[in-house]
Amino acid sequence: MAQLILDRIGAHYPGAAQPVLQDISLSLGPQQLCVALGPSGSGKTSLLNLIAGFVAPSSGRITLDGVAVKGPGADRGVVFQDDALLPWQDVLTNVAFGLQLAGTGRAQREARARDMLALVDLAGFGERQIWQLSGGQRQRVGLARALAADPQVLLMDEPFGALDAFTREQMQELLLQVWQRTAKPVFLITHDIEEAVFLATDLILLAPNPGHVEERLSLDFGQRYAAGESARAIKSDRRFIETREHVLAQVFAQRVVTQGATARKEPA
């Protein structure tokens, strides 16, 4: 089973006065859904880009099952906020696109694509055009495409950020169902505090200047949903509300610190 390890990762972009990330360590394995949350500038997207292999760390080491991550690979599936679908292709072709690039035969890749569409509750949508889909359906297609190549780890970059509130909740619940069925480790970044608390087994609170881990929380709300408890019951639970308010206070405290530091740097 997949094991992703980040060992004292740092990232420093050329020309920047200070690192964007510093001394980040974490491990992610089966049955874990790790969510990174923090104010703007805390390095959430940079952290995901490092894991995806889009950029290289300036210090530290990232390994997946003991092998160093040195670039993008099919062992890490990525779902973006912008679904990045091919609008001139139908749904089935979009989901099978990565398999086509890998040289998988047509019958095999289309069968796999149909299985993934069924997994995200889009059975029968294969022949539809992208323009015929709602925002939530497009994100389901993006999720199916990421899963089609059977990656060891699923990376999600604010995947529900552009959706309306009702569709966003539906997609959160779908993700937990897919996570339970596939048992794949998931690393997700979000700005939404309630989403983070609901989904995460492991919640990482990032603080900026430079981006670092301020607090780690082990949570079970998503596991409770996956076990059959309703989302409404969980989100109205006193412990859920207390956790959400604690996280909210931490994030706002970081914003105040960041705004104060910015104000001190501005000339009179």
C-alpha positions in Angstrom: 0.0 0.0 0.0 1.2 3.5 -0.9 3.2 5.5 1.6 4.1 9.1 0.8 6.7 10.8 3.0 7.8 14.4 3.1 11.0 14.9 5.1 11.8 18.4 6.2 10.7 20.0 2.9 11.6 23.6 2.0 10.8 25.6 -1.1 12.4 28.9 -2.1 11.5 30.5 -5.4 14.1 32.5 -7.3 14.1 36.2 -6.4 12.0 35.7 -3.3 13.1 37.3 0.0 12.3 34.2 2.1 11.2 30.6 1.6 7.6 29.9 0.6 7.8 26.7 2.7 10.1 25.6 5.5 10.7 22.4 7.4 7.5 20.6 6.3 7.3 16.9 7.4 4.4 14.6 7.0 3.5 11.0 6.1 0.4 9.9 4.2 -0.7 6.3 3.9 -3.7 4.1 3.2 -7.0 5.2 4.8 -5.7 8.7 5.4 -7.3 11.9 4.0 -4.9 14.7 4.7 -6.2 18.3 4.3 -3.9 21.3 4.3 -5.6 24.5 5.4 -4.3 28.0 6.0 -4.5 31.7 5.0 -3.4 32.9 1.6 0.4 32.9 1.4 0.8 29.9 3.7 2.1 27.7 0.9 -0.8 25.3 0.4 -0.7 25.2 -3.4 3.1 25.1 -3.4 3.0 22.1 -1.1 0.7 20.2 -3.5 2.9 21.2 -6.5 5.9 19.7 -4.7 4.1 16.4 -4.0 2.8 16.3 -7.6 6.4 16.9 -8.9 5.5 20.1 -10.8 8.4 21.8 -8.9 11.4 20.5 -7.0 12.0 21.2 -3.3 14.9 23.4 -2.4 15.6 21.3 0.6 14.4 18.0 2.1 13.1 14.9 0.3 9.8 13.5 -0.9 9.4 9.8 -1.4 6.5 7.5 -2.5 7.0 4.0 -1.4 10.7 4.7 -0.9 11.3 6.2 -4.4 12.2 9.8 -4.6 9.7 12.1 -6.3 11.5 13.9 -9.1 8.7 15.0 -11.4 5.1 14.3 -12.3 4.0 10.7 -12.6 1.0 8.4 -13.1 1.5 7.3 -9.5 0.0 10.6 -8.4 -3.4 11.6 -9.8 -4.3 15.3 -9.6 -7.7 17.0 -9.5 -7.7 20.8 -10.1 -10.2 23.4 -9.2 -10.4 24.2 -12.9 -11.4 20.8 -14.2 -9.1 21.1 -17.2 -11.3 18.8 -19.4 -11.0 18.6 -23.2 -14.2 20.4 -24.4 -14.0 18.9 -27.9 -14.1 15.3 -26.6 -16.9 13.4 -25.0 -16.9 12.4 -21.3 -15.7 8.9 -21.9 -12.7 10.1 -24.0 -11.8 12.6 -21.3 -11.8 10.0 -18.5 -9.7 7.6 -20.7 -7.3 10.3 -21.9 -4.4 9.4 -19.5 -4.7 5.8 -20.4 -4.7 6.6 -24.1 -1.4 8.5 -23.6 0.0 5.5 -21.7 -0.8 3.3 -24.7 -3.6 1.3 -23.2 -5.8 -0.4 -25.8 -9.1 1.2 -26.6 -11.4 -1.6 -25.3 -9.5 -1.8 -22.0 -9.3 2.0 -21.4 -13.0 2.5 -22.2 -14.0 -0.3 -19.9 -11.9 1.3 -17.1 -13.3 4.8 -17.9 -16.9 3.4 -17.6 -16.0 1.8 -14.3 -14.7 5.1 -13.0 -17.7 7.0 -14.2 -19.9 4.5 -12.3 -17.7 5.1 -9.2 -18.5 8.8 -9.3 -22.2 8.3 -10.0 -22.0 9.2 -13.7 -22.9 5.8 -15.2 -24.4 6.4 -18.7 -22.7 9.8 -19.2 -19.9 8.5 -21.3 -21.3 9.8 -24.6 -22.2 13.3 -23.4 -20.3 16.4 -24.4 -18.5 18.4 -21.8 -20.7 21.5 -22.5 -23.7 19.5 -21.5 -22.5 19.0 -17.9 -23.1 21.0 -14.8 -20.2 22.3 -12.7 -20.5 19.4 -10.2 -20.7 16.8 -13.0 -17.6 18.3 -14.6 -15.7 17.9 -11.3 -16.9 14.3 -11.1 -15.5 13.7 -14.6 -12.2 15.2 -13.4 -12.1 12.9 -10.4 -12.9 9.9 -12.6 -10.1 10.8 -14.9 -7.6 11.1 -12.1 -8.6 7.7 -10.7 -8.7 6.0 -14.1 -4.9 5.4 -14.2 -5.1 3.8 -10.7 -2.7 6.3 -9.0 -1.2 5.4 -5.6 -2.1 8.8 -4.2 -4.8 11.3 -5.1 -3.9 15.0 -4.9 -6.8 17.6 -4.9 -6.2 21.4 -5.4 -9.3 23.1 -4.0 -11.4 20.9 -6.2 -14.8 22.2 -5.0 -13.9 25.9 -4.7 -15.8 27.0 -7.8 -19.0 25.2 -6.9 -22.2 26.5 -5.3 -22.7 25.5 -1.6 -25.2 22.7 -2.3 -23.1 21.1 -5.0 -20.0 21.5 -2.9 -21.6 19.5 -0.1 -22.6 16.8 -2.5 -19.1 16.6 -3.8 -17.6 16.4 -0.3 -19.9 13.4 0.4 -19.0 11.8 -2.9 -15.3 12.2 -2.2 -15.6 10.4 1.1 -17.5 7.6 -0.6 -14.9 7.2 -3.3 -12.1 7.4 -0.6 -13.7 4.6 1.4 -14.2 2.4 -1.7 -10.7 2.8 -3.1 -8.7 3.1 0.2 -6.3 5.5 -1.6 -4.4 8.2 0.4 -5.8 11.6 -0.5 -4.0 15.0 0.0 -6.4 17.9 -0.4 -6.0 21.7 0.0 -8.8 24.1 0.7 -9.7 27.5 2.0 -13.0 26.2 3.4 -12.8 25.5 7.2 -15.9 23.4 7.5 -14.9 21.4 4.5 -11.5 20.7 6.0 -12.9 19.6 9.3 -15.5 17.4 7.7 -13.2 15.6 5.3 -9.9 15.2 7.1 -8.5 12.3 9.0 -5.4 14.5 9.4 -5.7 18.3 9.3 -2.6 20.4 8.9 -2.9 24.1 9.7 -0.3 26.1 7.8 0.9 29.5 8.8 2.8 31.9 6.5 6.1 33.8 6.3 7.5 31.3 5.6 4.9 28.5 5.2 5.1 26.0 8.1 3.0 23.6 10.0 1.4 25.5 12.9 -0.8 22.6 14.2 -1.9 19.1 13.4 -5.3 17.6 14.2 -6.4 14.0 14.0 -10.2 13.9 13.2 -12.8 11.3 12.6 -15.8 13.2 11.2 -15.2 12.0 7.6 -14.8 8.4 8.8 -18.1 8.7 10.7 -19.8 9.7 7.4 -18.1 6.9 5.5 -19.4 4.5 8.2 -23.0 5.6 7.6 -23.7 8.6 9.8 -25.5 11.5 8.1 -23.6 14.6 7.2 -26.2 16.8 8.9 -25.9 14.9 12.1 -22.1 15.1 12.1 -22.0 18.9 11.3 -24.5 19.6 14.1 -22.5 17.6 16.6 -21.1 19.7 19.4 -17.6 18.3 19.0 -17.7 19.1 15.2 -18.8 22.7 16.0 -16.1 23.1 18.7 -13.4 21.8 16.3 -14.6 24.1 13.5 -14.5 27.1 15.8 -11.0 26.2 17.1 -9.7 25.9 13.5 -11.4 29.2 12.6 -9.8 31.0 15.5 -6.4 29.7 14.5 -6.7 30.7 10.8 -8.0 34.2 11.8 -5.1 34.6 14.3 -2.7 33.9 11.4 -4.4 36.4 9.2 -4.1 39.1 11.9 -0.3 38.3 12.3 0.2 38.4 8.5 -1.7 41.7 8.1 0.2 43.3 10.9 3.5 42.2 9.4 2.5 43.6 6.0 1.4 46.9 7.6 4.7 47.3 9.3 6.6 46.9 6.0 4.6 49.5 4.2 6.2 53.0 4.0 4.5 55.8 5.9 
